[in-house]
Amino acid sequence: MLEATACAAILGGVPSTLYAGLRGGRISVAAAYGVDATSRIGVLLPPFRPGLRRGFLAHLLISMLAGSAMGRLLPQRRSRIWGAAAGSVMGWWNLVLIGRRIPAIAELPLGPQLADNIAFGVAFAAVADRAP
């Protein structure tokens, strides 16, 4: 499940990065968006302010928890559909129920961030299906 979690954590950021790149018209805009979004998640760890290292660590911890839960709960039949559903629930939980109360996270565009969570679930399920 570690391989599936790692792939999902990396591929999960593709939708919002593409969104930023298309809106900004340049790869540098997309890269800056990714760094900014990751830094903002740093508010979840002490000292509770944005930071790239803390954001990376928070993202890693969240991804590991999500991967662990999905590895235990996703059914093998139609796992990608269930992965998308799980990612959607995870996104609403993280971004709407929790994140909207945290200004640094609430300022991120909701749609692309939800798409990232759905992509995480689909990518996890796709890789986990191939794992022995």
N, C-alpha and C positions, 0 to 999 in steps of 0.2 A: 504494500500500500504506500510505502514511502516514495516509490517511483511515480505512482499516480498522483500523489500529493504534490511532489516537486513539479511535475509537468503542468498540473492544474494551476499551481501558484504562478508559474511563468506565463502560461497561455491565458490565464484569467484576466490579465491586464490588456489584452489585445483590443477589445472593443472600445474602451475609453481612449486608448492611445490613438487608434485609427480616427476616432471622432475628433480628437484634438488636432491631429494632423490635417484632416480634411477641412476643419474650420479655420485653421491657421495657415494652411497652404504650404507648410514646410515641415520637414522632418524635425528640425530643431524645436519647433513649437510642440510637437508630439513628445519629444524627449523631455522638454522642460515641464510639460504637464505631468508626465510620469514621475519625475523627481518631486514635483510639488505635491502631488497626490500621496505619494509614499511618505513624504515629510509630515504631511498633515496627520497621518495615522499615528505619528509619534506622540500625539496628545494623550493617547491611551496609556502610556507608560510614564512613570516618574521621570522628571519633574513636571509632567503633564503640559508640555508645550511642544510645538512642532520641531522635528529634527529628523534628518535622513536616517541616521543609524537606529534611532528609536523606532522610526516608522518601519524600517526594514525588519527589525526584530518583532514588532507588533504584528506585521503582516505575516511573518513566518509562523508565529505562535497561533494566530487565527487560522492560517492555512492548515497547520498540523492538527488543530482541534477539529476543523471542518472535515479534513481528510479522514481522520480517525472515525468520526461519526458516520460519514458516508460509507466508509469501508465496512462498517458493521451493519448499517441500515439499508443500503441500496439493494434492492432485489436484483438478481442476475438477469431476469427476463425484462427486456426493454429498459435496460439500465441507463441508457443515454437520456431517455425521456424522464425517468425518475431523477437522474442527475440534474437535468434542467429544472425540474420542479424543486428539488432540494436547494439548488443554487438560488432560485427565485425566493424561496422562503428565507434562506440565509441572508440574501440581500435586503429584503424587507426588514428583517430583524436588525441587521447591522446598520443599515442606512436610514431607515424610517423610524423604527422604535427607539434605537439608541443614538444613531448619528445625528438626527435632527435636533437633538438637545446639546450637541457639541458644535459650536460655531465653525471651527476649522474643518470639520467633516461636512456640516450642513451646506457650506458654500460650494462644494463640488456638485457638478450637474448630476442629478439623480438618475436619469435614463441611462447614460453610459456606465455609471457605477453599478446599476442593477444588471446591465448587460455583462459586465465583468464577472459578477457573481454567478450568473447563469452559465457563462462560458467556463468558469471554474468547475461547476457541477458536471457539465457535459465532458470536458476534458478529463476530469477525474474518472468518470465512468468509462470513457473510451480506453484509457490506459489500463484501468483496473481489469477490464474485460480481457485484456491480453496478458495480464500477469498470471504466472503459474499458480 
